[in-house]
Amino acid sequence: MKMKQEKILEALLFASGESVSLAKLAEAVECDVPLTRNLLARLAETYERESSGILLMETEEHYRLCTNPAYYPQVQRLLQLPSKKPLSPAVLETLSIIAYKQPVTKAVIEEIRGVNVDYAVNRLLAYGFIIEKGRLDAPGKPILLATSEEFLRFYGLKNADELQAQHVNLIYPPPPL
């Protein structure tokens, strides 16, 4: 029965093409959340053990199927995906500040960096690495910025707390997923 439920989870994630919450997956396979989490962990282990072309990624209790980074060059060639220009050091510094201080306003980032960060923030928004997380309850109601699910996926993190636990170096990012 567990094997069938794993296959159903795999089919659901493949069909969705995007992240799905653990609660929704549990409901879809008619299991409780702990059992569903266990089934997903087993599925992820299978992909890793077999050096599969896909991986199961978890970010903030959401799951999705992703291309194994080891095969990204071939996927890029087949789909004729344009190479993304690497982020400049200034943009990466801005990303680091947002990641470690989130949620944070542009004013705080500018105070830390000592320069205007409009370009860097716009670039990070375009890459999907940051999101607007609300507004600060202060005069002018400045926008609060935080990292996105795309950021977590790109750096292979389950949640923002892993940044400090794993001592992630945002300045030298891994290859794209």
C-alpha positions, 0 to 999 in steps of 0.5 A: 500500500505504501508503495502505491501511495508513493507512486500517487504522490509522484504522479501528483507532483509531476502533474502539478508542475509546481510546489504543493503543500504537505497538507494538500498532498496528505489530503490527496492520498488520504493519509495523515501528515506524518505518514505523507512526510515519511512517504515523501522522504522515502521517495526523495531517498529513492531519487538520490540513491538511483542518481535520478534525473529528477529530485524531490525538493522540500521548501517550507513544507511544500514539495516539488519535482525538480531537475537534478542539477547534474543534468542541467546542462543537457536540459538547457541544451535540449530546451535551448534555455538562455543562460542567466547572467550571473548576479553581480557582487553588489546584487549578491551582497543585497541578497545576503542582507535580505536573506539574513535580516528578513523581513527588511526594508530597502532603507535598512539595506541601503544603510548597511551597504551605504549605497542606493539598492534600487537596481539590486532589488529590482534585479532580485525581484526579476530573478524571483529570489525575493518577494514583498512580504508586507509593509512595516508599521511605520511612517510611509509604510515601507515595503518589507522584503524577504527571500522567496521559495525560488531562492530556497530552491536555488540554494537547496534549502528547506527554509530560511533557518537553514541559512545559518545552520548550514553556513550558506555562502550566497556570494558563490552560488551553486549551479542553477537548478 
